[in-house]
């Protein structure tokens, strides 16, 4: 009798192990999944971009090159020369990794914006994939004096002072048409109401709601600033928006003397995911169903 129970228990253990193995295998990705990136960068001789992707826990392969059109870059990650692969985050069946890629680019030969939405990624195991990446724009670097002096900055905004009388004719962000449902801007100055207003419900962020000023979509341009008057530009992204952001907020207008100007402030967001976020990203990218 005891021997019979032993074999029954052993069989149940074997069946359980087999079912767990089948379940784990069903969660394996056929290839790494890159997060959406929205990057607005300037031309430089050498510049870096960090790309984030999800892959299987047992995948020891790492990125060996990234290319798109005439642009090619190679990772300068410390683990590329080590045996130990570093993970940014670890989940049930997958990991989040990043690779810091150095691109060589001659800014003197490019006078227009260079944009791409896909990249070709080669891995150390020899495989190569083409993946959607979001939107990346590289633009010529423009250095000019601005009549708006940045007096301070905080985690959610930039604060400027007018060095001379001026008119602000436009404030917009990178990829505004694409990000408008997930990335928001609030403006506060002597030309806008100072009382806080309720903003998009998807924020559920009391601190954001208490910030003074108006949402950008409710601003009536132009805005006139007298000398020494200040303007604050706040930005925030929706809590459920899990993308990589390196975007700019552009303020442009004309001084009282008729000289056009443009001032740029930026926002950088790096991903921190939960298991539910991983499930949602995989489901969206593979058009399948996953529970992690």
N, C-alpha and C positions, 0 to 999 in steps of 0.2 A: 504493500500500500504506500509506504513512504517513498519507494522508488518511483511509483506512478506519479505521486504529487511532485516529485523532483523533476520528472520529465515534462509534466504539464507546466510547472513554473518556468522551466527553461524555455519551453516553446513560447510561452507568453512574453518572456523577455525578448526572445528573438523576433517575434512579431512586432512588439513595440519598437524595437530598434530599427526594424525594416520600415515601419510606417513613419518613424521620425526621420529616417534618411530620405524617404520619398518626399516627405513634406519639405525638408530642407532643400532638396534638389529642385523642387518646384519653385522655390523662391530665388533661385540663382538667376542672375542677369546674363543675357546672352553677350552683352557688351557693356562697358561703362556708360553711365548716363551723366551728361554734363548739365549743370544747372544753367538757368538763363542768366546771362551777363548783360548788363547795360553799362558800357564803358565809354566815356568821352575823354580822350587823351590828346596830348600835344605831341607833335613831331619832335624827336630828339635823335641824336646819333645812336644812342643805345637806350632803350627803354624797356621796362618790365611790365608784364601783365600776369596776374595770378588767376588761374582757372580752377574751378572747383567741380568735382565730379563724384558720383556714387559708384561703387563697385563692390564685388563680392568680397566677403571677409577673407577667403582663402586665395585671393588674387595677389600674387607677389610681383606681377608685372607693373612697371611704372612708365610714365610718359617719357619718350626719348626725343620727340620733336613735335612742333606745331607749325602748320603752314596754312596760308590762304593766299591764293594768287601769287604775287611776287614777294610776299612777306613770309619769312621763315624764322623760327626761333627755337632755341634749345633751353631746356630747364637748367636752372642753377640751384637745384634743391640739394641740401647736404646729403640726404639719404640716397641720392642717385649714385653716389660712390660708395655707399655702405650696403651691407647685406640686410639691414633692418629697414623695412618700409614703415614710414610714419603715417599715422592716421590722425585726422583732425577730430573726428568723432567716430564712435563705434556703436552699432545698433544690433538688432537681433540677428540679421543675416547679411548685413551690408556695412560698409564703412564710408565715411566722407573723407576724401583726400583733396589736396590742393597741389598745384605745381606752379612754381614761379618761373615764368618763361622770359628769357632775354632775347629781344629782337634787335637785329641790326637794320638800321634804316638811315638813308641819306636824306635829311630834311631839305637840302638845297635843291634837290631834283623834284620836289613835290610842292606845288603851290595851291593845291586844292585838297578838300577833305577826302580821306580814304576810308571806306566803310565796308564791313562784311558781316554776314549773318551766319556763316558756317565756317568750320575749321576742319582741316585734315589732321588727325592725331595719330602718330606712330608710337608704339609701345615697345618696351625692351624685349617682350616675348616674340616680336616680329609681326604682330598684327597691326593693321591700319584701318581706321574708321573715319568716316565723314559725319560730323554731328552738327545740328543746329546749336548756336551759341547765344542767341539773343540778338543784340545789336552792338557792334563795336565801331566807333568812329574815331579816326586819328586826324587831327586838323593841324594846319600850320600854326606855329607859335606866334602870337602877336603881343608885343610889349609896347604899352603906351601909358602915359600918365593919365590918371583919372581924377576928376574933380570930386569924386566920392572917396573919402578917406575911411579905411576900416579902423574903427576905434576899439573894437573888441569882437570876440566870437565865443560862442558857447556850443554845447553839444547839439543844439537844435537850431542855431541861427547865427547870422552875421549882423553886425551893427555898424552903420556908416554915418559919417558927418559930411555935409556939403561944404566944400572949401570955397565955393562961390555959388551965386544963384544959378539954378539949373532946372531943367524940365526932364522928368523921366517919362519916356514914351512907351517903354515896353519892359516887362519882366517875364522871362520864360525859362524853362528848364530844358535840359537835354532830353530828347525823345519824349517831349511833352504829350504828343498825340497818343503815343503807345502807353505811357505810364500814368495818364491822367486819372485812372480809376484807383491807383495804388500809391501815388506819390503826390503830396499836397504841399502847397506853399501858402504862407500867411504873411501879410504885409502890415506894418504899423509905422505911421509917421504922422506929422502934423496935418497931412492932407487926407488922412483916413481916420475913421472913428476909432477911439481908443478903448471902447468897451468890448469885452470878449463876446464872441458869438458861438453858438453851437455849430459844430462842424459835422463831418460825415460820421454816421453811426458806427461804421466799421472800425473806427479808431478805438472807441471805448477807452479813451485816454483823457482823464480829467485834467492832467497837466497841460496837454495841448489845447483843450477847450478853454482853459483859463488864460492862455496867452492873449495879449491884446492885439487888436487889429482885425483885418478882414481876410477871408480866403481870397486867393488870387483871382478866382473866377468872378468874384463880386467887385473887383476893383475897376473903377472908371478912370482910364488914362486920358490925358496925361496927368502926372502928379508934379506939382511945382514945389520946389524946396528953396527956401531962402538960405543965405550963407549961414553956416553954423547949425542949421537945423539937421535933425537926425532921421534916419529911416532904418527900421529893423526888418530883416527878411528871415522868417522861420521856415523850416522844412521838416517834414515827417513822412514816413511811409507806413502803409497799412500793416498791422501786426501779422496778418496771414499771408503777406507777400514775401515769398522765400526766394529771392533772387540776389545776385551780386550786383551792387550798385557802385559806380564811380562816376557820378554825374555832376554837372555844373548848373548853376543858376546865373543867368545873364541879365544884367541891368543895363539898359541902353537909353540914350537920350541926347539932349543938346544943352550946352551951357547958354547962359544969357547972351554971351558974345557970339553965339552961333556955331561953336565948335562941337561936333559930334563926339560922343564918348561911349565906352562900354566897360563895365566892371564885371568880374567873374568871381563867384564863390562856389565852393564845392561841397558835396556830401559823399562820403564813402561808407558803405554798409557791407560787412562780411557776414556770411550765413552762420547761424546757429540753429540746428534742426532738432526736432523731437521725432520720435518714431512715427507719429501720425503725419508729420511733414514728409518723411521719407516715403511712406505709403502713398501719399497723394502725388508726389513728384513722379514716382515710378508708374503709378496708374495713368497719369497724364501723358508721360513720355512714351509709354508702351501701349497705351490705349487698352490696358488690361485691368485685371482686378487683383489687388494684393492686400493682405492684412499684415505685412511685415514679416 
